[in-house]
């Protein structure tokens, strides 16, 4: 009987551990950008691997996080636009501006 209870308890504990997904990691800090209309936007502690839309396209991006950011020319984080932005770096964009960003 004790063995049966121990097995049931172990199965229950395993089920609880696998029922909840691991928490998503996030970049620590703030992504700040100025869009082509001159409007300021910020995102605090963005989640790694999530695609973020840059409203109206970004003329300037400041990666104030501790994680590398990749900017994309499209709205769905598929068309990479230039080299990644390392942590604590900024970049100005000319005629071709990014429309989305992802941290990794």
PDB file as gemmi writes it, atoms N, CA and C in Angstrom:
CRYST1    1.000    1.000    1.000  90.00  90.00  90.00 P 1                      
ATOM      1  N   UNK A   1       0.822  -1.186   0.000  1.00  0.00           N  
ATOM      2  CA  UNK A   1       0.000   0.000   0.000  1.00  0.00           C  
ATOM      3  C   UNK A   1       0.873   1.258   0.000  1.00  0.00           C  
ATOM      4  N   UNK A   2       1.956   1.250   0.807  1.00  0.00           N  
ATOM      5  CA  UNK A   2       2.847   2.408   0.840  1.00  0.00           C  
ATOM      6  C   UNK A   2       3.480   2.652  -0.522  1.00  0.00           C  
ATOM      7  N   UNK A   3       3.907   1.590  -1.185  1.00  0.00           N  
ATOM      8  CA  UNK A   3       4.514   1.725  -2.493  1.00  0.00           C  
ATOM      9  C   UNK A   3       3.514   2.331  -3.473  1.00  0.00           C  
ATOM     10  N   UNK A   4       2.281   1.902  -3.413  1.00  0.00           N  
ATOM     11  CA  UNK A   4       1.241   2.436  -4.294  1.00  0.00           C  
ATOM     12  C   UNK A   4       1.058   3.931  -4.060  1.00  0.00           C  
ATOM     13  N   UNK A   5       0.998   4.373  -2.798  1.00  0.00           N  
ATOM     14  CA  UNK A   5       0.860   5.790  -2.475  1.00  0.00           C  
ATOM     15  C   UNK A   5       2.071   6.590  -2.962  1.00  0.00           C  
ATOM     16  N   UNK A   6       3.266   6.034  -2.803  1.00  0.00           N  
ATOM     17  CA  UNK A   6       4.478   6.725  -3.247  1.00  0.00           C  
ATOM     18  C   UNK A   6       4.470   6.899  -4.762  1.00  0.00           C  
ATOM     19  N   UNK A   7       4.044   5.874  -5.476  1.00  0.00           N  
ATOM     20  CA  UNK A   7       3.980   5.956  -6.939  1.00  0.00           C  
ATOM     21  C   UNK A   7       2.945   6.989  -7.359  1.00  0.00           C  
ATOM     22  N   UNK A   8       1.788   6.972  -6.728  1.00  0.00           N  
ATOM     23  CA  UNK A   8       0.731   7.942  -7.050  1.00  0.00           C  
ATOM     24  C   UNK A   8       1.214   9.366  -6.758  1.00  0.00           C  
ATOM     25  N   UNK A   9       1.892   9.563  -5.639  1.00  0.00           N  
ATOM     26  CA  UNK A   9       2.413  10.880  -5.279  1.00  0.00           C  
ATOM     27  C   UNK A   9       3.461  11.342  -6.292  1.00  0.00           C  
ATOM     28  N   UNK A  10       4.337  10.432  -6.699  1.00  0.00           N  
ATOM     29  CA  UNK A  10       5.373  10.782  -7.679  1.00  0.00           C  
ATOM     30  C   UNK A  10       4.754  11.151  -9.016  1.00  0.00           C  
ATOM     31  N   UNK A  11       3.769  10.412  -9.448  1.00  0.00           N  
ATOM     32  CA  UNK A  11       3.081  10.716 -10.711  1.00  0.00           C  
ATOM     33  C   UNK A  11       2.373  12.059 -10.620  1.00  0.00           C  
ATOM     34  N   UNK A  12       1.748  12.329  -9.494  1.00  0.00           N  
ATOM     35  CA  UNK A  12       1.072  13.616  -9.299  1.00  0.00           C  
ATOM     36  C   UNK A  12       2.048  14.784  -9.337  1.00  0.00           C  
ATOM     37  N   UNK A  13       3.182  14.618  -8.675  1.00  0.00           N  
ATOM     38  CA  UNK A  13       4.195  15.684  -8.676  1.00  0.00           C  
ATOM     39  C   UNK A  13       4.727  15.919 -10.079  1.00  0.00           C  
ATOM     40  N   UNK A  14       4.987  14.857 -10.818  1.00  0.00           N  
ATOM     41  CA  UNK A  14       5.466  14.987 -12.192  1.00  0.00           C  
ATOM     42  C   UNK A  14       4.432  15.693 -13.057  1.00  0.00           C  
ATOM     43  N   UNK A  15       3.173  15.357 -12.879  1.00  0.00           N  
ATOM     44  CA  UNK A  15       2.111  15.994 -13.653  1.00  0.00           C  
ATOM     45  C   UNK A  15       2.031  17.486 -13.364  1.00  0.00           C  
ATOM     46  N   UNK A  16       2.196  17.874 -12.117  1.00  0.00           N  
ATOM     47  CA  UNK A  16       2.189  19.295 -11.777  1.00  0.00           C  
ATOM     48  C   UNK A  16       3.366  20.027 -12.404  1.00  0.00           C  
ATOM     49  N   UNK A  17       4.530  19.406 -12.386  1.00  0.00           N  
ATOM     50  CA  UNK A  17       5.712  20.054 -12.954  1.00  0.00           C  
ATOM     51  C   UNK A  17       5.602  20.221 -14.460  1.00  0.00           C  
ATOM     52  N   UNK A  18       5.003  19.269 -15.136  1.00  0.00           N  
ATOM     53  CA  UNK A  18       4.914  19.354 -16.591  1.00  0.00           C  
ATOM     54  C   UNK A  18       3.671  20.105 -17.057  1.00  0.00           C  
ATOM     55  N   UNK A  19       2.749  20.397 -16.171  1.00  0.00           N  
ATOM     56  CA  UNK A  19       1.522  21.092 -16.567  1.00  0.00           C  
ATOM     57  C   UNK A  19       1.750  22.572 -16.804  1.00  0.00           C  
ATOM     58  N   UNK A  20       2.740  23.153 -16.146  1.00  0.00           N  
ATOM     59  CA  UNK A  20       3.005  24.579 -16.273  1.00  0.00           C  
ATOM     60  C   UNK A  20       4.240  24.799 -17.128  1.00  0.00           C  
ATOM     61  N   UNK A  21       4.133  25.596 -18.189  1.00  0.00           N  
ATOM     62  CA  UNK A  21       5.302  25.851 -19.013  1.00  0.00           C  
ATOM     63  C   UNK A  21       6.335  26.679 -18.256  1.00  0.00           C  
ATOM     64  N   UNK A  22       7.583  26.532 -18.649  1.00  0.00           N  
ATOM     65  CA  UNK A  22       8.630  27.340 -18.042  1.00  0.00           C  
ATOM     66  C   UNK A  22       8.387  28.801 -18.382  1.00  0.00           C  
ATOM     67  N   UNK A  23       8.722  29.693 -17.472  1.00  0.00           N  
ATOM     68  CA  UNK A  23       8.487  31.107 -17.725  1.00  0.00           C  
ATOM     69  C   UNK A  23       9.401  31.579 -18.852  1.00  0.00           C  
ATOM     70  N   UNK A  24       8.872  32.464 -19.689  1.00  0.00           N  
ATOM     71  CA  UNK A  24       9.642  32.993 -20.807  1.00  0.00           C  
ATOM     72  C   UNK A  24      10.692  33.958 -20.282  1.00  0.00           C  
ATOM     73  N   UNK A  25      11.855  33.907 -20.896  1.00  0.00           N  
ATOM     74  CA  UNK A  25      12.894  34.836 -20.471  1.00  0.00           C  
ATOM     75  C   UNK A  25      12.690  36.173 -21.173  1.00  0.00           C  
ATOM     76  N   UNK A  26      13.120  37.209 -20.538  1.00  0.00           N  
ATOM     77  CA  UNK A  26      12.937  38.552 -21.077  1.00  0.00           C  
ATOM     78  C   UNK A  26      14.251  39.301 -21.041  1.00  0.00           C  
ATOM     79  N   UNK A  27      14.373  40.229 -21.971  1.00  0.00           N  
ATOM     80  CA  UNK A  27      15.510  41.139 -21.957  1.00  0.00           C  
ATOM     81  C   UNK A  27      15.283  42.125 -20.814  1.00  0.00           C  
ATOM     82  N   UNK A  28      16.311  42.406 -20.066  1.00  0.00           N  
ATOM     83  CA  UNK A  28      16.202  43.383 -18.980  1.00  0.00           C  
ATOM     84  C   UNK A  28      16.578  44.749 -19.524  1.00  0.00           C  
ATOM     85  N   UNK A  29      15.679  45.694 -19.373  1.00  0.00           N  
ATOM     86  CA  UNK A  29      15.933  47.045 -19.846  1.00  0.00           C  
ATOM     87  C   UNK A  29      14.821  47.532 -20.754  1.00  0.00           C  
ATOM     88  N   UNK A  30      15.115  48.586 -21.508  1.00  0.00           N  
ATOM     89  CA  UNK A  30      14.087  49.226 -22.328  1.00  0.00           C  
ATOM     90  C   UNK A  30      14.550  49.393 -23.767  1.00  0.00           C  
ATOM     91  N   UNK A  31      13.688  49.008 -24.675  1.00  0.00           N  
ATOM     92  CA  UNK A  31      13.871  49.334 -26.087  1.00  0.00           C  
ATOM     93  C   UNK A  31      13.150  50.656 -26.307  1.00  0.00           C  
ATOM     94  N   UNK A  32      13.867  51.622 -26.830  1.00  0.00           N  
ATOM     95  CA  UNK A  32      13.270  52.925 -27.132  1.00  0.00           C  
ATOM     96  C   UNK A  32      13.454  53.169 -28.621  1.00  0.00           C  
ATOM     97  N   UNK A  33      12.399  53.686 -29.275  1.00  0.00           N  
ATOM     98  CA  UNK A  33      12.556  54.059 -30.671  1.00  0.00           C  
ATOM     99  C   UNK A  33      11.726  55.284 -30.991  1.00  0.00           C  
ATOM    100  N   UNK A  34      12.166  55.982 -32.036  1.00  0.00           N  
ATOM    101  CA  UNK A  34      11.447  57.137 -32.563  1.00  0.00           C  
ATOM    102  C   UNK A  34      10.989  56.729 -33.952  1.00  0.00           C  
ATOM    103  N   UNK A  35       9.682  56.821 -34.196  1.00  0.00           N  
ATOM    104  CA  UNK A  35       9.200  56.398 -35.509  1.00  0.00           C  
ATOM    105  C   UNK A  35       9.409  57.504 -36.545  1.00  0.00           C  
ATOM    106  N   UNK A  36       9.049  57.212 -37.779  1.00  0.00           N  
ATOM    107  CA  UNK A  36       9.299  58.157 -38.877  1.00  0.00           C  
ATOM    108  C   UNK A  36       8.493  59.445 -38.728  1.00  0.00           C  
ATOM    109  N   UNK A  37       7.488  59.462 -37.872  1.00  0.00           N  
ATOM    110  CA  UNK A  37       6.687  60.660 -37.616  1.00  0.00           C  
ATOM    111  C   UNK A  37       7.212  61.468 -36.435  1.00  0.00           C  
ATOM    112  N   UNK A  38       8.290  60.988 -35.806  1.00  0.00           N  
ATOM    113  CA  UNK A  38       8.864  61.685 -34.662  1.00  0.00           C  
ATOM    114  C   UNK A  38       8.253  61.311 -33.328  1.00  0.00           C  
ATOM    115  N   UNK A  39       7.401  60.290 -33.299  1.00  0.00           N  
ATOM    116  CA  UNK A  39       6.771  59.844 -32.052  1.00  0.00           C  
ATOM    117  C   UNK A  39       7.703  58.896 -31.297  1.00  0.00           C  
ATOM    118  N   UNK A  40       7.759  59.048 -29.967  1.00  0.00           N  
ATOM    119  CA  UNK A  40       8.595  58.200 -29.111  1.00  0.00           C  
ATOM    120  C   UNK A  40       7.797  57.004 -28.594  1.00  0.00           C  
ATOM    121  N   UNK A  41       8.453  55.834 -28.591  1.00  0.00           N  
ATOM    122  CA  UNK A  41       7.855  54.614 -28.054  1.00  0.00           C  
ATOM    123  C   UNK A  41       8.889  53.871 -27.228  1.00  0.00           C  
ATOM    124  N   UNK A  42       8.433  53.161 -26.202  1.00  0.00           N  
ATOM    125  CA  UNK A  42       9.317  52.345 -25.370  1.00  0.00           C  
ATOM    126  C   UNK A  42       8.642  51.034 -25.024  1.00  0.00           C  
ATOM    127  N   UNK A  43       9.452  49.994 -24.907  1.00  0.00           N  
ATOM    128  CA  UNK A  43       8.991  48.685 -24.453  1.00  0.00           C  
ATOM    129  C   UNK A  43       9.942  48.232 -23.359  1.00  0.00           C  
ATOM    130  N   UNK A  44       9.408  47.982 -22.179  1.00  0.00           N  
ATOM    131  CA  UNK A  44      10.214  47.547 -21.039  1.00  0.00           C  
ATOM    132  C   UNK A  44      10.270  46.036 -20.962  1.00  0.00           C  
ATOM    133  N   UNK A  45      11.471  45.521 -20.739  1.00  0.00           N  
ATOM    134  CA  UNK A  45      11.705  44.089 -20.539  1.00  0.00           C  
ATOM    135  C   UNK A  45      10.995  43.229 -21.589  1.00  0.00           C  
ATOM    136  N   UNK A  46      11.309  43.426 -22.876  1.00  0.00           N  
ATOM    137  CA  UNK A  46      10.652  42.641 -23.922  1.00  0.00           C  
ATOM    138  C   UNK A  46      10.993  41.153 -23.814  1.00  0.00           C  
ATOM    139  N   UNK A  47      10.038  40.319 -24.157  1.00  0.00           N  
ATOM    140  CA  UNK A  47      10.193  38.869 -24.073  1.00  0.00           C  
ATOM    141  C   UNK A  47      11.041  38.381 -25.247  1.00  0.00           C  
ATOM    142  N   UNK A  48      12.039  37.575 -24.956  1.00  0.00           N  
ATOM    143  CA  UNK A  48      12.888  37.011 -26.003  1.00  0.00           C  
ATOM    144  C   UNK A  48      12.069  36.109 -26.916  1.00  0.00           C  
ATOM    145  N   UNK A  49      12.308  36.238 -28.225  1.00  0.00           N  
ATOM    146  CA  UNK A  49      11.631  35.393 -29.203  1.00  0.00           C  
ATOM    147  C   UNK A  49      10.281  35.907 -29.646  1.00  0.00           C  
ATOM    148  N   UNK A  50       9.779  36.973 -29.043  1.00  0.00           N  
ATOM    149  CA  UNK A  50       8.493  37.545 -29.433  1.00  0.00           C  
ATOM    150  C   UNK A  50       8.732  38.679 -30.424  1.00  0.00           C  
ATOM    151  N   UNK A  51       7.901  38.756 -31.459  1.00  0.00           N  
ATOM    152  CA  UNK A  51       8.029  39.794 -32.476  1.00  0.00           C  
ATOM    153  C   UNK A  51       7.257  41.038 -32.026  1.00  0.00           C  
ATOM    154  N   UNK A  52       7.946  42.184 -32.007  1.00  0.00           N  
ATOM    155  CA  UNK A  52       7.331  43.449 -31.608  1.00  0.00           C  
ATOM    156  C   UNK A  52       7.222  44.363 -32.822  1.00  0.00           C  
ATOM    157  N   UNK A  53       6.053  44.915 -33.035  1.00  0.00           N  
ATOM    158  CA  UNK A  53       5.807  45.843 -34.134  1.00  0.00           C  
ATOM    159  C   UNK A  53       6.366  47.215 -33.787  1.00  0.00           C  
ATOM    160  N   UNK A  54       7.039  47.835 -34.732  1.00  0.00           N  
ATOM    161  CA  UNK A  54       7.545  49.205 -34.572  1.00  0.00           C  
ATOM    162  C   UNK A  54       6.584  50.106 -35.346  1.00  0.00           C  
ATOM    163  N   UNK A  55       5.706  50.787 -34.637  1.00  0.00           N  
ATOM    164  CA  UNK A  55       4.614  51.565 -35.212  1.00  0.00           C  
ATOM    165  C   UNK A  55       5.129  52.588 -36.215  1.00  0.00           C  
ATOM    166  N   UNK A  56       4.663  52.507 -37.449  1.00  0.00           N  
ATOM    167  CA  UNK A  56       4.992  53.412 -38.556  1.00  0.00           C  
ATOM    168  C   UNK A  56       6.447  53.316 -38.998  1.00  0.00           C  
ATOM    169  N   UNK A  57       7.195  52.358 -38.481  1.00  0.00           N  
ATOM    170  CA  UNK A  57       8.600  52.217 -38.848  1.00  0.00           C  
ATOM    171  C   UNK A  57       9.477  53.092 -37.971  1.00  0.00           C  
ATOM    172  N   UNK A  58      10.677  52.617 -37.661  1.00  0.00           N  
ATOM    173  CA  UNK A  58      11.570  53.313 -36.731  1.00  0.00           C  
ATOM    174  C   UNK A  58      12.686  54.030 -37.474  1.00  0.00           C  
ATOM    175  N   UNK A  59      12.797  55.331 -37.227  1.00  0.00           N  
ATOM    176  CA  UNK A  59      13.902  56.112 -37.775  1.00  0.00           C  
ATOM    177  C   UNK A  59      15.135  55.981 -36.880  1.00  0.00           C  
ATOM    178  N   UNK A  60      14.922  55.725 -35.583  1.00  0.00           N  
ATOM    179  CA  UNK A  60      16.006  55.567 -34.611  1.00  0.00           C  
ATOM    180  C   UNK A  60      15.595  54.493 -33.601  1.00  0.00           C  
ATOM    181  N   UNK A  61      16.503  53.547 -33.344  1.00  0.00           N  
ATOM    182  CA  UNK A  61      16.259  52.491 -32.359  1.00  0.00           C  
ATOM    183  C   UNK A  61      17.397  52.505 -31.350  1.00  0.00           C  
ATOM    184  N   UNK A  62      17.047  52.491 -30.059  1.00  0.00           N  
ATOM    185  CA  UNK A  62      18.009  52.456 -28.968  1.00  0.00           C  
ATOM    186  C   UNK A  62      17.746  51.189 -28.155  1.00  0.00           C  
ATOM    187  N   UNK A  63      18.655  50.231 -28.259  1.00  0.00           N  
ATOM    188  CA  UNK A  63      18.517  48.980 -27.519  1.00  0.00           C  
ATOM    189  C   UNK A  63      19.148  49.148 -26.139  1.00  0.00           C  
ATOM    190  N   UNK A  64      18.357  49.603 -25.187  1.00  0.00           N  
ATOM    191  CA  UNK A  64      18.817  49.790 -23.820  1.00  0.00           C  
ATOM    192  C   UNK A  64      18.627  48.560 -22.968  1.00  0.00           C  
ATOM    193  N   UNK A  65      18.641  47.377 -23.590  1.00  0.00           N  
ATOM    194  CA  UNK A  65      18.475  46.130 -22.842  1.00  0.00           C  
ATOM    195  C   UNK A  65      19.813  45.413 -22.726  1.00  0.00           C  
ATOM    196  N   UNK A  66      19.797  44.283 -22.052  1.00  0.00           N  
ATOM    197  CA  UNK A  66      20.994  43.458 -21.909  1.00  0.00           C  
ATOM    198  C   UNK A  66      21.015  42.303 -22.907  1.00  0.00           C  
ATOM    199  N   UNK A  67      20.177  42.393 -23.947  1.00  0.00           N  
ATOM    200  CA  UNK A  67      20.009  41.319 -24.920  1.00  0.00           C  
ATOM    201  C   UNK A  67      20.110  41.866 -26.338  1.00  0.00           C  
ATOM    202  N   UNK A  68      20.668  41.083 -27.245  1.00  0.00           N  
ATOM    203  CA  UNK A  68      20.785  41.484 -28.645  1.00  0.00           C  
ATOM    204  C   UNK A  68      19.410  41.553 -29.291  1.00  0.00           C  
ATOM    205  N   UNK A  69      19.205  42.601 -30.102  1.00  0.00           N  
ATOM    206  CA  UNK A  69      17.946  42.796 -30.826  1.00  0.00           C  
ATOM    207  C   UNK A  69      18.212  42.715 -32.327  1.00  0.00           C  
ATOM    208  N   UNK A  70      17.317  42.079 -33.044  1.00  0.00           N  
ATOM    209  CA  UNK A  70      17.381  42.048 -34.498  1.00  0.00           C  
ATOM    210  C   UNK A  70      16.189  42.832 -35.025  1.00  0.00           C  
ATOM    211  N   UNK A  71      16.450  43.748 -35.967  1.00  0.00           N  
ATOM    212  CA  UNK A  71      15.374  44.535 -36.571  1.00  0.00           C  
ATOM    213  C   UNK A  71      15.045  43.952 -37.936  1.00  0.00           C  
ATOM    214  N   UNK A  72      13.785  44.126 -38.330  1.00  0.00           N  
ATOM    215  CA  UNK A  72      13.281  43.525 -39.561  1.00  0.00           C  
ATOM    216  C   UNK A  72      12.566  44.578 -40.403  1.00  0.00           C  
ATOM    217  N   UNK A  73      12.664  44.441 -41.707  1.00  0.00           N  
ATOM    218  CA  UNK A  73      12.031  45.380 -42.619  1.00  0.00           C  
ATOM    219  C   UNK A  73      10.541  45.158 -42.792  1.00  0.00           C  
ATOM    220  N   UNK A  74      10.050  44.013 -42.355  1.00  0.00           N  
ATOM    221  CA  UNK A  74       8.628  43.697 -42.475  1.00  0.00           C  
ATOM    222  C   UNK A  74       7.952  43.759 -41.104  1.00  0.00           C  
ATOM    223  N   UNK A  75       6.648  43.506 -41.074  1.00  0.00           N  
ATOM    224  CA  UNK A  75       5.881  43.554 -39.820  1.00  0.00           C  
ATOM    225  C   UNK A  75       5.876  42.225 -39.065  1.00  0.00           C  
ATOM    226  N   UNK A  76       6.457  41.174 -39.644  1.00  0.00           N  
ATOM    227  CA  UNK A  76       6.361  39.850 -39.026  1.00  0.00           C  
ATOM    228  C   UNK A  76       7.675  39.227 -38.619  1.00  0.00           C  
ATOM    229  N   UNK A  77       8.729  40.027 -38.485  1.00  0.00           N  
ATOM    230  CA  UNK A  77      10.038  39.529 -38.045  1.00  0.00           C  
ATOM    231  C   UNK A  77      10.574  38.417 -38.955  1.00  0.00           C  
ATOM    232  N   UNK A  78      10.513  38.649 -40.252  1.00  0.00           N  
ATOM    233  CA  UNK A  78      11.017  37.662 -41.193  1.00  0.00           C  
ATOM    234  C   UNK A  78      12.152  38.187 -42.064  1.00  0.00           C  
ATOM    235  N   UNK A  79      12.145  39.477 -42.425  1.00  0.00           N  
ATOM    236  CA  UNK A  79      13.144  40.050 -43.335  1.00  0.00           C  
ATOM    237  C   UNK A  79      14.153  40.879 -42.534  1.00  0.00           C  
ATOM    238  N   UNK A  80      15.286  40.261 -42.193  1.00  0.00           N  
ATOM    239  CA  UNK A  80      16.304  40.930 -41.375  1.00  0.00           C  
ATOM    240  C   UNK A  80      16.806  42.180 -42.092  1.00  0.00           C  
ATOM    241  N   UNK A  81      16.926  43.255 -41.331  1.00  0.00           N  
ATOM    242  CA  UNK A  81      17.370  44.534 -41.871  1.00  0.00           C  
ATOM    243  C   UNK A  81      18.684  44.928 -41.192  1.00  0.00           C  
ATOM    244  N   UNK A  82      19.791  44.542 -41.778  1.00  0.00           N  
ATOM    245  CA  UNK A  82      21.101  44.893 -41.237  1.00  0.00           C  
ATOM    246  C   UNK A  82      21.531  44.000 -40.096  1.00  0.00           C  
ATOM    247  N   UNK A  83      22.718  44.311 -39.565  1.00  0.00           N  
ATOM    248  CA  UNK A  83      23.246  43.495 -38.459  1.00  0.00           C  
ATOM    249  C   UNK A  83      22.446  43.725 -37.175  1.00  0.00           C  
ATOM    250  N   UNK A  84      22.485  42.749 -36.272  1.00  0.00           N  
ATOM    251  CA  UNK A  84      21.782  42.898 -34.984  1.00  0.00           C  
ATOM    252  C   UNK A  84      22.317  44.072 -34.180  1.00  0.00           C  
ATOM    253  N   UNK A  85      21.484  44.567 -33.276  1.00  0.00           N  
ATOM    254  CA  UNK A  85      21.889  45.630 -32.355  1.00  0.00           C  
ATOM    255  C   UNK A  85      22.290  44.981 -31.035  1.00  0.00           C  
ATOM    256  N   UNK A  86      23.581  45.025 -30.706  1.00  0.00           N  
ATOM    257  CA  UNK A  86      24.005  44.473 -29.421  1.00  0.00           C  
ATOM    258  C   UNK A  86      23.386  45.256 -28.260  1.00  0.00           C  
ATOM    259  N   UNK A  87      23.454  44.723 -27.054  1.00  0.00           N  
ATOM    260  CA  UNK A  87      22.950  45.454 -25.891  1.00  0.00           C  
ATOM    261  C   UNK A  87      23.585  46.836 -25.778  1.00  0.00           C  
ATOM    262  N   UNK A  88      22.804  47.787 -25.333  1.00  0.00           N  
ATOM    263  CA  UNK A  88      23.256  49.159 -25.068  1.00  0.00           C  
ATOM    264  C   UNK A  88      23.839  49.859 -26.294  1.00  0.00           C  
ATOM    265  N   UNK A  89      23.245  49.624 -27.455  1.00  0.00           N  
ATOM    266  CA  UNK A  89      23.650  50.331 -28.674  1.00  0.00           C  
ATOM    267  C   UNK A  89      22.427  50.947 -29.332  1.00  0.00           C  
ATOM    268  N   UNK A  90      22.673  51.892 -30.231  1.00  0.00           N  
ATOM    269  CA  UNK A  90      21.587  52.568 -30.946  1.00  0.00           C  
ATOM    270  C   UNK A  90      21.958  52.663 -32.420  1.00  0.00           C  
ATOM    271  N   UNK A  91      20.931  52.871 -33.262  1.00  0.00           N  
ATOM    272  CA  UNK A  91      21.175  53.009 -34.692  1.00  0.00           C  
ATOM    273  C   UNK A  91      20.109  53.905 -35.303  1.00  0.00           C  
ATOM    274  N   UNK A  92      20.542  54.752 -36.233  1.00  0.00           N  
ATOM    275  CA  UNK A  92      19.625  55.563 -37.033  1.00  0.00           C  
ATOM    276  C   UNK A  92      19.392  54.851 -38.359  1.00  0.00           C  
ATOM    277  N   UNK A  93      18.201  55.019 -38.907  1.00  0.00           N  
ATOM    278  CA  UNK A  93      17.856  54.393 -40.175  1.00  0.00           C  
ATOM    279  C   UNK A  93      17.468  55.474 -41.172  1.00  0.00           C  
ATOM    280  N   UNK A  94      17.814  55.249 -42.442  1.00  0.00           N  
ATOM    281  CA  UNK A  94      17.528  56.215 -43.505  1.00  0.00           C  
ATOM    282  C   UNK A  94      16.252  55.868 -44.242  1.00  0.00           C  
ATOM    283  N   UNK A  95      16.371  55.658 -45.543  1.00  0.00           N  
ATOM    284  CA  UNK A  95      15.213  55.417 -46.404  1.00  0.00           C  
ATOM    285  C   UNK A  95      14.510  54.100 -46.069  1.00  0.00           C  
ATOM    286  N   UNK A  96      15.275  53.065 -45.737  1.00  0.00           N  
ATOM    287  CA  UNK A  96      14.689  51.771 -45.376  1.00  0.00           C  
ATOM    288  C   UNK A  96      14.686  51.652 -43.861  1.00  0.00           C  
ATOM    289  N   UNK A  97      13.489  51.591 -43.289  1.00  0.00           N  
ATOM    290  CA  UNK A  97      13.361  51.553 -41.833  1.00  0.00           C  
ATOM    291  C   UNK A  97      12.808  50.215 -41.371  1.00  0.00           C  
ATOM    292  N   UNK A  98      13.153  49.801 -40.158  1.00  0.00           N  
ATOM    293  CA  UNK A  98      12.585  48.565 -39.621  1.00  0.00           C  
ATOM    294  C   UNK A  98      11.137  48.758 -39.178  1.00  0.00           C  
ATOM    295  N   UNK A  99      10.366  47.679 -39.308  1.00  0.00           N  
ATOM    296  CA  UNK A  99       8.965  47.686 -38.892  1.00  0.00           C  
ATOM    297  C   UNK A  99       8.678  46.693 -37.781  1.00  0.00           C  
ATOM    298  N   UNK A 100       9.683  45.891 -37.399  1.00  0.00           N  
ATOM    299  CA  UNK A 100       9.512  44.964 -36.272  1.00  0.00           C  
ATOM    300  C   UNK A 100      10.880  44.651 -35.689  1.00  0.00           C  
ATOM    301  N   UNK A 101      10.859  44.115 -34.467  1.00  0.00           N  
ATOM    302  CA  UNK A 101      12.093  43.781 -33.763  1.00  0.00           C  
ATOM    303  C   UNK A 101      11.865  42.548 -32.909  1.00  0.00           C  
ATOM    304  N   UNK A 102      12.942  41.761 -32.734  1.00  0.00           N  
ATOM    305  CA  UNK A 102      12.887  40.574 -31.882  1.00  0.00           C  
ATOM    306  C   UNK A 102      14.182  40.478 -31.087  1.00  0.00           C  
ATOM    307  N   UNK A 103      14.058  40.078 -29.837  1.00  0.00           N  
ATOM    308  CA  UNK A 103      15.207  39.909 -28.956  1.00  0.00           C  
ATOM    309  C   UNK A 103      15.549  38.432 -28.864  1.00  0.00           C  
ATOM    310  N   UNK A 104      16.843  38.150 -28.757  1.00  0.00           N  
ATOM    311  CA  UNK A 104      17.283  36.745 -28.680  1.00  0.00           C  
ATOM    312  C   UNK A 104      18.562  36.633 -27.911  1.00  0.00           C  
TER     313      UNK A 104                                                      
END                                                                             
